[in-house]
Amino acid sequence: MLLERISSPQDVKRLEPETLPELCAEIRRAILTSSASVGGHIGSNLGVVELTVALHRVFDSPTDKLIFDVSHQTYAHKMLTGRASNYLDPAEFGGLSGFTSPDESEHDLFSMGHTSTSVSLACGMAKARDLAGERYNVVAVIGDGSLSGGLAFEGLDNLAELGTGVIVIVNDNGWSIAENHGGLYRNLAELRESEGKAPCNLFRALGLDYRFLAEGNDEAAVERVLAELRGIDHPVVLHLCTTKGAGYEPAAADSENWHHVGPFDIESGAYDVFPRNRCEDTETYAGITGAYLLNRMQADRRVVAISAATPYIMGFTPLRRARAGKQFVDVGIAEEHAVTYAAGLARAGAKPVLGLYGVFMQRAYDEFWHDLCLNSLPAVILDFGSSVFGTADATHLSFFDLALQGALPNLRCLAPVCREEYEAMLDWALAQNERPVVIRVPGNGVVSRPELLANGVIDAGVAPCSAKVGRTVGEQVLHEEAGETVARGGEARDAVCADCAGLPVSFDEPRYRTVRAGSDVAVLALGSFFGLGERVCDALTEQDVTPTLMNPRFATELDERALDSLATSHRVFVTLEDGVLEGGWGEKIARYLGPSAVRVLCYGVHKGFPDRFDAEELLAQNGTTVEAIVADIRSALRDF
Amino acid sequence: MLLERISSPQDVKRLEPETLPELCAEIRRAILTSSASVGGHIGSNLGVVELTVALHRVFDSPTDKLIFDVSHQTYAHKMLTGRASNYLDPAEFGGLSGFTSPDESEHDLFSMGHTSTSVSLACGMAKARDLAGERYNVVAVIGDGSLSGGLAFEGLDNLAELGTGVIVIVNDNGWSIAENHGGLYRNLAELRESEGKAPCNLFRALGLDYRFLAEGNDEAAVERVLAELRGIDHPVVLHLCTTKGAGYEPAAADSENWHHVGPFDIESGAYDVFPRNRCEDTETYAGITGAYLLNRMQADRRVVAISAATPYIMGFTPLRRARAGKQFVDVGIAEEHAVTYAAGLARAGAKPVLGLYGVFMQRAYDEFWHDLCLNSLPAVILDFGSSVFGTADATHLSFFDLALQGALPNLRCLAPVCREEYEAMLDWALAQNERPVVIRVPGNGVVSRPELLANGVIDAGVAPCSAKVGRTVGEQVLHEEAGETVARGGEARDAVCADCAGLPVSFDEPRYRTVRAGSDVAVLALGSFFGLGERVCDALTEQDVTPTLMNPRFATELDERALDSLATSHRVFVTLEDGVLEGGWGEKIARYLGPSAVRVLCYGVHKGFPDRFDAEELLAQNGTTVEAIVADIRSALRDF
């Protein structure tokens, strides 16, 4: 086996050219065998095998700088830079990051997993090289799907002016995660059809030199053109055509589903893809969302679902996309445009619903601030996967979203605790016209709480009652003066004022809900950490403390009335959030209660870039376990 | 006078064509007269007079949708939509927003002041129109300078696929704020030179129809082509050539300085531009920064200053830019690229220093997170203008920056209290290789504190001493066990351990400095609000409270040792920050101290979009005045 004998790029260079097809075949088998066992990015990695071999034969990494955009196509690169055993030995499968990682190898220049960054990084490295008077090649490899991100354009635009030697390889396989969207792809198609000769050329229009090679999966051909470009003194784009999933029929035939898969059977191509093939599963929030939105679209043609290249996270399979027709828009990898586009839609009376991974909300921070929030436009943003239990790669950590949203004026972020509350929030968000609404879809699984729905605590089907009716809830009258429709046990319905019974649930004002009424300790358990709050309260109850359990529902605004009221009868407040503490929701509570005599204990995780972590372990390291929280509460109670 | 008789676009349509040159001349005079009195965006507004008249003659606003990118070129639009008196009557000068504002007029569709958003907004409005089965024109007007922003590209790319009737007018005056930068401008020049006929065309490469008109300051010519485009059924770019500053010689001759000016003399063109002509003034942070960096560049060719189209904020006049040569880079309006470019530079051993307005850091949130922070690369970012005393337009509020930075792992944000500390922080930031460092340049003016420098309190010229030497500071020994080089009064130098005297100031670890030692009340006054902290402490001292005054220096990390130590002898903590409270720095202190028995009072401003506010009034509304803070502190002390 050739691959076993390769411990560095020098070994690749020493191989006879006629052995290279066998090397490529071995790499391909290793990609398939390891990914079949532990999952991985299949299509993109199979497509760049020949390119990667050619890169390491022509250039001298790490002296020459190879920058892989997104870096989810670097399995072959890793195999050729001393890490082949991680793809050959089943005991080592899954032992590496799925992305480049400077901690793993000097050949990995950046930790990176977001698209469209490579050209700007290459500009910076080339500029540093020139200032230092050094000479080496800087090469960026970027997929066609990543070109639609505005940062890639900014990088290409600036590269022309930088004017120095940089090689940008556009790996054109005709696919983003799903199909490509945008006018630039017509130009790529025109260039493919004309073998690079079409006079109207996006890259030349940006001031860049341009080369075309149709045979991107022919190692010898790629090697020849790279050898010609090595040492070039000005920026050049090499437009290379490859096949996503090359060499494995199931992946080549179904690019979208084989972009990233979980474990699969190589022979049959049978796989369990998470979460795409669960789009139809009504036990996932993807499935629930897709079904809900398609239903709403049929009733109201103003409803538009928008995705930025990840339609499956919101349950939009190809079939649902076809059914939605013009009411579903995939803008490609272009989160900034997606948000500003939603602002334009809302301003003109449509009902945009934009589904984003929490981690990619980051790409559109200014568009949230300036286009949506400053104009207070009623777009609905569904924030998927935001949880400590979400993606565990450092590049894709999805628990910074509340800190991102917390300071945005006019934005209302709602955090449902169950599917019933999620759908009630969707109903409300689509009906209102006042402001942008983010719904933080629980990232730790679907929970159904029909019993809470039935007794009116969480989803009472009534708006807050402002009439001071004489009403009792079980043995308690709670917040009666404030007109809350809170309850305890199963008797809440009886206590609802007749005037407001039957009104839809309202999120017009930030109002927390009391789920269990107690004293001394108030546990405020936000959204996906509501279950943790229940467990903390159960444990306290066993120790003869009777805590109050709140469902705060509002993640970026405070219910000051509820906090003031609770502060009169509770000494210890506990905030539980499935996210980063710094800048998060709990700190807002701590600040609000700072001047009062109560103690506030905030739980979540501290900022950092943990990589491939176990969520329970990470929480334990941050003291966010039932045992640790209960111990802290008991200590705080003793302290008074 | 024609302008006085125009109260709506209908009146513009009724004018005879031969009177239009006079109308344009009147508009131009009104722009100059009002701006000469209260300042304004001169160049861009003078350039689009004819275009604006033509737009309102051809289209029917507000049924037709006119979207002005950045919207700082809308003085003529405002005059023609019922607001002429604000530019004609000196009593009303300055009474309007400098940007479009839906609160002012139904003809203003969005509050907007950031670039590159108009095409995406137009896409959204056109999509909503089509879904509703309505028929109206959607027109976006975007300057050539705004085209370099990635969002504009994402919008254009998606517009082609949207495929419906949208007119994008590229107002090509050949300038950004300063000169344009990027390869796309070569293509615009090629198109200008070929009268739109060059076969390689950026807009056509993005799949868009394209029209060219050289005579953008000829109202009749513009009107003719707009009339042809009205009702078009597909997207089209109209490339229009105009002259920035047209009709006023000083502005046309010096586009950069006349982009935005303060009051000026129309006859002579004499003006007081803030802050550009103060770039050389060593009493501004622009001047201090430019001089410092140029000096550093001459000593170290790895130092690179980077700007995203605002070189003057960091003191880079055309002269300094010329002197810096290849060590100064203006990337144009492309903040995302600027940050990722800095990451590439730092990775390859250069010393990038990126100067950004705080408000525009927002555009690069993900690039901060993913490219700089995840990779912990030692770029230095200078955060200018971030203060309640900064820009007072709702579109450009610059006090959200700390909330933005607070959750970013690995990022160290330093907040200097004076110019001496600022320069010490610059020294340290450029010398270290561990992490990205933001320096929050005070946005409320330059303060010099040589006396604090002399007695070693703020800028002692020594690293924290870890030796437990027996040292006294006046009559007190402070934090001796922690090895702090804190001091009180003028005797600090004597107390410094001999081993560490003379070492450079270190910001290697987050350590607060005690400036005045007291008890009961600890005032933590961050950066530009240090002076407020002094005044609060002075007022408390007059009332026989002896507070401790801290210079926290670190805005995104806590000195837990100092907080723990202070909590043993202080009952009330006060945080003062020149920024938004929600997600800000003070909340981190409140959370950290939440479990302890102390009270924490946080001051700053609450999130919101105040527009054209008085900073002192805004602070008063938020209870952030010396009187209010002292009253709160006394109340909190009584409460124990």
Chai-1 contact restraints between the chains, C-beta under 6 A:
chainA,res_idxA,chainB,res_idxB,connection_type,confidence,min_distance_angstrom,max_distance_angstrom,comment,restraint_id
A,F110,B,N375,contact,1.0,0.0,6.0,A-B,restraint_1
A,S111,B,L374,contact,1.0,0.0,6.0,A-B,restraint_2
A,S111,B,N375,contact,1.0,0.0,6.0,A-B,restraint_3
A,H114,B,H370,contact,1.0,0.0,6.0,A-B,restraint_4
A,T117,B,T340,contact,1.0,0.0,6.0,A-B,restraint_5
A,T117,B,D371,contact,1.0,0.0,6.0,A-B,restraint_6
A,S120,B,H337,contact,1.0,0.0,6.0,A-B,restraint_7
A,S120,B,T340,contact,1.0,0.0,6.0,A-B,restraint_8
A,S120,B,Y341,contact,1.0,0.0,6.0,A-B,restraint_9
A,L121,B,T340,contact,1.0,0.0,6.0,A-B,restraint_10
A,L121,B,G344,contact,1.0,0.0,6.0,A-B,restraint_11
A,C123,B,Y341,contact,1.0,0.0,6.0,A-B,restraint_12
A,G124,B,Y341,contact,1.0,0.0,6.0,A-B,restraint_13
A,G124,B,G344,contact,1.0,0.0,6.0,A-B,restraint_14
A,G124,B,L345,contact,1.0,0.0,6.0,A-B,restraint_15
A,M125,B,G344,contact,1.0,0.0,6.0,A-B,restraint_16
A,M125,B,A348,contact,1.0,0.0,6.0,A-B,restraint_17
A,K127,B,L345,contact,1.0,0.0,6.0,A-B,restraint_18
A,A128,B,L345,contact,1.0,0.0,6.0,A-B,restraint_19
A,A128,B,A348,contact,1.0,0.0,6.0,A-B,restraint_20
A,A128,B,G349,contact,1.0,0.0,6.0,A-B,restraint_21
A,A128,B,A350,contact,1.0,0.0,6.0,A-B,restraint_22
A,L131,B,R301,contact,1.0,0.0,6.0,A-B,restraint_23
A,L131,B,R302,contact,1.0,0.0,6.0,A-B,restraint_24
A,L131,B,A350,contact,1.0,0.0,6.0,A-B,restraint_25
A,S148,B,D157,contact,1.0,0.0,6.0,A-B,restraint_26
A,G150,B,G150,contact,1.0,0.0,6.0,A-B,restraint_27
A,G150,B,L151,contact,1.0,0.0,6.0,A-B,restraint_28
A,G150,B,F153,contact,1.0,0.0,6.0,A-B,restraint_29
A,G150,B,E154,contact,1.0,0.0,6.0,A-B,restraint_30
A,L151,B,G150,contact,1.0,0.0,6.0,A-B,restraint_31
A,L151,B,E336,contact,1.0,0.0,6.0,A-B,restraint_32
A,F153,B,G150,contact,1.0,0.0,6.0,A-B,restraint_33
A,F153,B,F153,contact,1.0,0.0,6.0,A-B,restraint_34
A,E154,B,G150,contact,1.0,0.0,6.0,A-B,restraint_35
A,E154,B,A334,contact,1.0,0.0,6.0,A-B,restraint_36
A,E154,B,E336,contact,1.0,0.0,6.0,A-B,restraint_37
A,E154,B,H337,contact,1.0,0.0,6.0,A-B,restraint_38
A,G155,B,H337,contact,1.0,0.0,6.0,A-B,restraint_39
A,D157,B,S148,contact,1.0,0.0,6.0,A-B,restraint_40
A,D157,B,G182,contact,1.0,0.0,6.0,A-B,restraint_41
A,D157,B,G183,contact,1.0,0.0,6.0,A-B,restraint_42
A,D157,B,L184,contact,1.0,0.0,6.0,A-B,restraint_43
A,N158,B,G182,contact,1.0,0.0,6.0,A-B,restraint_44
A,N158,B,V331,contact,1.0,0.0,6.0,A-B,restraint_45
A,N158,B,H337,contact,1.0,0.0,6.0,A-B,restraint_46
A,A160,B,G183,contact,1.0,0.0,6.0,A-B,restraint_47
A,E161,B,H181,contact,1.0,0.0,6.0,A-B,restraint_48
A,E161,B,G182,contact,1.0,0.0,6.0,A-B,restraint_49
A,E161,B,G183,contact,1.0,0.0,6.0,A-B,restraint_50
A,H181,B,E161,contact,1.0,0.0,6.0,A-B,restraint_51
A,G182,B,D157,contact,1.0,0.0,6.0,A-B,restraint_52
A,G182,B,N158,contact,1.0,0.0,6.0,A-B,restraint_53
A,G182,B,E161,contact,1.0,0.0,6.0,A-B,restraint_54
A,G183,B,D157,contact,1.0,0.0,6.0,A-B,restraint_55
A,G183,B,A160,contact,1.0,0.0,6.0,A-B,restraint_56
A,G183,B,E161,contact,1.0,0.0,6.0,A-B,restraint_57
A,G183,B,L206,contact,1.0,0.0,6.0,A-B,restraint_58
A,G183,B,G207,contact,1.0,0.0,6.0,A-B,restraint_59
A,L184,B,D157,contact,1.0,0.0,6.0,A-B,restraint_60
A,L184,B,L206,contact,1.0,0.0,6.0,A-B,restraint_61
A,R186,B,G207,contact,1.0,0.0,6.0,A-B,restraint_62
A,N187,B,A205,contact,1.0,0.0,6.0,A-B,restraint_63
A,P199,B,P199,contact,1.0,0.0,6.0,A-B,restraint_64
A,C200,B,C200,contact,1.0,0.0,6.0,A-B,restraint_65
A,C200,B,N201,contact,1.0,0.0,6.0,A-B,restraint_66
A,C200,B,R204,contact,1.0,0.0,6.0,A-B,restraint_67
A,C200,B,A205,contact,1.0,0.0,6.0,A-B,restraint_68
A,N201,B,C200,contact,1.0,0.0,6.0,A-B,restraint_69
A,L202,B,A205,contact,1.0,0.0,6.0,A-B,restraint_70
A,R204,B,C200,contact,1.0,0.0,6.0,A-B,restraint_71
A,A205,B,N187,contact,1.0,0.0,6.0,A-B,restraint_72
A,A205,B,C200,contact,1.0,0.0,6.0,A-B,restraint_73
A,A205,B,L202,contact,1.0,0.0,6.0,A-B,restraint_74
A,A205,B,A205,contact,1.0,0.0,6.0,A-B,restraint_75
A,L206,B,G183,contact,1.0,0.0,6.0,A-B,restraint_76
A,L206,B,L184,contact,1.0,0.0,6.0,A-B,restraint_77
A,G207,B,G183,contact,1.0,0.0,6.0,A-B,restraint_78
A,G207,B,R186,contact,1.0,0.0,6.0,A-B,restraint_79
A,R301,B,L131,contact,1.0,0.0,6.0,A-B,restraint_80
A,R302,B,L131,contact,1.0,0.0,6.0,A-B,restraint_81
A,V331,B,N158,contact,1.0,0.0,6.0,A-B,restraint_82
A,A334,B,E154,contact,1.0,0.0,6.0,A-B,restraint_83
A,E336,B,L151,contact,1.0,0.0,6.0,A-B,restraint_84
A,E336,B,E154,contact,1.0,0.0,6.0,A-B,restraint_85
A,H337,B,S120,contact,1.0,0.0,6.0,A-B,restraint_86
A,H337,B,E154,contact,1.0,0.0,6.0,A-B,restraint_87
A,H337,B,G155,contact,1.0,0.0,6.0,A-B,restraint_88
A,H337,B,N158,contact,1.0,0.0,6.0,A-B,restraint_89
A,T340,B,T117,contact,1.0,0.0,6.0,A-B,restraint_90
A,T340,B,S120,contact,1.0,0.0,6.0,A-B,restraint_91
A,T340,B,L121,contact,1.0,0.0,6.0,A-B,restraint_92
A,Y341,B,S120,contact,1.0,0.0,6.0,A-B,restraint_93
A,Y341,B,C123,contact,1.0,0.0,6.0,A-B,restraint_94
A,Y341,B,G124,contact,1.0,0.0,6.0,A-B,restraint_95
A,G344,B,L121,contact,1.0,0.0,6.0,A-B,restraint_96
A,G344,B,G124,contact,1.0,0.0,6.0,A-B,restraint_97
A,G344,B,M125,contact,1.0,0.0,6.0,A-B,restraint_98
A,L345,B,G124,contact,1.0,0.0,6.0,A-B,restraint_99
A,L345,B,K127,contact,1.0,0.0,6.0,A-B,restraint_100
A,L345,B,A128,contact,1.0,0.0,6.0,A-B,restraint_101
A,A348,B,M125,contact,1.0,0.0,6.0,A-B,restraint_102
A,A348,B,A128,contact,1.0,0.0,6.0,A-B,restraint_103
A,G349,B,A128,contact,1.0,0.0,6.0,A-B,restraint_104
A,A350,B,A128,contact,1.0,0.0,6.0,A-B,restraint_105
A,A350,B,L131,contact,1.0,0.0,6.0,A-B,restraint_106
A,Q362,B,Y365,contact,1.0,0.0,6.0,A-B,restraint_107
A,Q362,B,D366,contact,1.0,0.0,6.0,A-B,restraint_108
A,Q362,B,W369,contact,1.0,0.0,6.0,A-B,restraint_109
A,R363,B,D366,contact,1.0,0.0,6.0,A-B,restraint_110
A,Y365,B,Q362,contact,1.0,0.0,6.0,A-B,restraint_111
A,Y365,B,Y365,contact,1.0,0.0,6.0,A-B,restraint_112
A,D366,B,Q362,contact,1.0,0.0,6.0,A-B,restraint_113
A,D366,B,R363,contact,1.0,0.0,6.0,A-B,restraint_114
A,W369,B,Q362,contact,1.0,0.0,6.0,A-B,restraint_115
A,H370,B,H114,contact,1.0,0.0,6.0,A-B,restraint_116
A,D371,B,T117,contact,1.0,0.0,6.0,A-B,restraint_117
A,L374,B,S111,contact,1.0,0.0,6.0,A-B,restraint_118
A,L374,B,F609,contact,1.0,0.0,6.0,A-B,restraint_119
A,N375,B,F110,contact,1.0,0.0,6.0,A-B,restraint_120
A,N375,B,S111,contact,1.0,0.0,6.0,A-B,restraint_121
A,F400,B,A407,contact,1.0,0.0,6.0,A-B,restraint_122
A,A403,B,A407,contact,1.0,0.0,6.0,A-B,restraint_123
A,G406,B,E582,contact,1.0,0.0,6.0,A-B,restraint_124
A,G406,B,G583,contact,1.0,0.0,6.0,A-B,restraint_125
A,A407,B,F400,contact,1.0,0.0,6.0,A-B,restraint_126
A,A407,B,A403,contact,1.0,0.0,6.0,A-B,restraint_127
A,A407,B,V580,contact,1.0,0.0,6.0,A-B,restraint_128
A,A407,B,E582,contact,1.0,0.0,6.0,A-B,restraint_129
A,A407,B,G583,contact,1.0,0.0,6.0,A-B,restraint_130
A,A407,B,K607,contact,1.0,0.0,6.0,A-B,restraint_131
A,P409,B,K607,contact,1.0,0.0,6.0,A-B,restraint_132
A,P409,B,G608,contact,1.0,0.0,6.0,A-B,restraint_133
A,P409,B,F609,contact,1.0,0.0,6.0,A-B,restraint_134
A,V580,B,A407,contact,1.0,0.0,6.0,A-B,restraint_135
A,E582,B,G406,contact,1.0,0.0,6.0,A-B,restraint_136
A,E582,B,A407,contact,1.0,0.0,6.0,A-B,restraint_137
A,G583,B,G406,contact,1.0,0.0,6.0,A-B,restraint_138
A,G583,B,A407,contact,1.0,0.0,6.0,A-B,restraint_139
A,G583,B,G583,contact,1.0,0.0,6.0,A-B,restraint_140
A,E587,B,E587,contact,1.0,0.0,6.0,A-B,restraint_141
A,E587,B,R591,contact,1.0,0.0,6.0,A-B,restraint_142
A,A590,B,A590,contact,1.0,0.0,6.0,A-B,restraint_143
A,A590,B,R591,contact,1.0,0.0,6.0,A-B,restraint_144
A,A590,B,G594,contact,1.0,0.0,6.0,A-B,restraint_145
A,R591,B,E587,contact,1.0,0.0,6.0,A-B,restraint_146
A,R591,B,A590,contact,1.0,0.0,6.0,A-B,restraint_147
A,R591,B,C602,contact,1.0,0.0,6.0,A-B,restraint_148
A,G594,B,A590,contact,1.0,0.0,6.0,A-B,restraint_149
A,G594,B,V600,contact,1.0,0.0,6.0,A-B,restraint_150
A,P595,B,R599,contact,1.0,0.0,6.0,A-B,restraint_151
A,P595,B,L601,contact,1.0,0.0,6.0,A-B,restraint_152
A,R599,B,P595,contact,1.0,0.0,6.0,A-B,restraint_153
A,V600,B,G594,contact,1.0,0.0,6.0,A-B,restraint_154
A,L601,B,P595,contact,1.0,0.0,6.0,A-B,restraint_155
A,C602,B,R591,contact,1.0,0.0,6.0,A-B,restraint_156
A,K607,B,A407,contact,1.0,0.0,6.0,A-B,restraint_157
A,K607,B,P409,contact,1.0,0.0,6.0,A-B,restraint_158
A,G608,B,P409,contact,1.0,0.0,6.0,A-B,restraint_159
A,F609,B,L374,contact,1.0,0.0,6.0,A-B,restraint_160
A,F609,B,P409,contact,1.0,0.0,6.0,A-B,restraint_161
